[in-house]
């Protein structure tokens, strides 16, 4: 059982890698590698997700709805628990994406500021830092954006 304390650089790297994977529509299996299965809770404006099965269903809908995605981290605060076994991440990021709704002649552009809170833990089997809780606190449209 691996109980190495989390570090700020590895948590930052997890956040950056997660956003990069979202932008490239990484395979579902790769995305699941960033997530705890047991105890996973994710809250998005459009859905509440639990466990790998719930995430898989949500993610497969997302990658078939949005394209040309860009996640840009604007603010990142990391607070590692005293025992080093978990971290709370508060972040603000810009999410830009396009979507096409048939039969519209053109796609639409979404530009949103997302305020989020995550809980990161250490996977005691693999030793990797993983997301256990993920909450979108608010998603605020920027000027020129269509509504979600």
Residue, then its C-alpha position, 0 to 999 in steps of 0.5 A: x500500500x503506497x502512502x507517499x505524501x502528495x506534492x504541489x508540483x504533482x498535483x499541478x501536473x495532474x490538473x494540467x494533464x487532465x485539461x490537456x487530455x480533455x482538449x484532445x478528447x483522449x480515449x476513455x481508458x486514459x481519462x479513467x486513469x486520472x480518476x478514482x473509481x471508489x468514491x468518485x463524485x463529479x458534479x457538472x452543470x448538466x450532470x452528477x457522476x459517480x464512479x468510472x461507469x458514470x464518468x464513461x457515460x458522461x464523457x462519451x456524450x461530451x466528446x460527441x457534443x463539443x469540439x475544438x476545446x481549449x481549457x486554459x488554467x487562470x488560477x490554481x490554489x492547492x492545499x495539501x492536507x496535513x497528513x499529505x494524503x489528500x489535497x483540495x484544489x480550487x481553480x478557475x479556468x477558461x473553457x472554450x469549445x464549439x458545438x454543432x446542433x443539427x440541422x443548423x448551418x454553422x457551429x456555435x462557440x462557447x466561452x465560459x469561466x469555470x470555478x471548480x473545486x477538486x479533491x485529489x488523493x493518492x491511489x494506494x495501488x498505483x501510487x499516482x495522484x488521482x481525482x476523487x471529487x470534482x465539482x464545477x461550482x459555477x460556469x459563467x458565460x463570457x461576452x460573445x458566448x452562446x449559452x450552455 
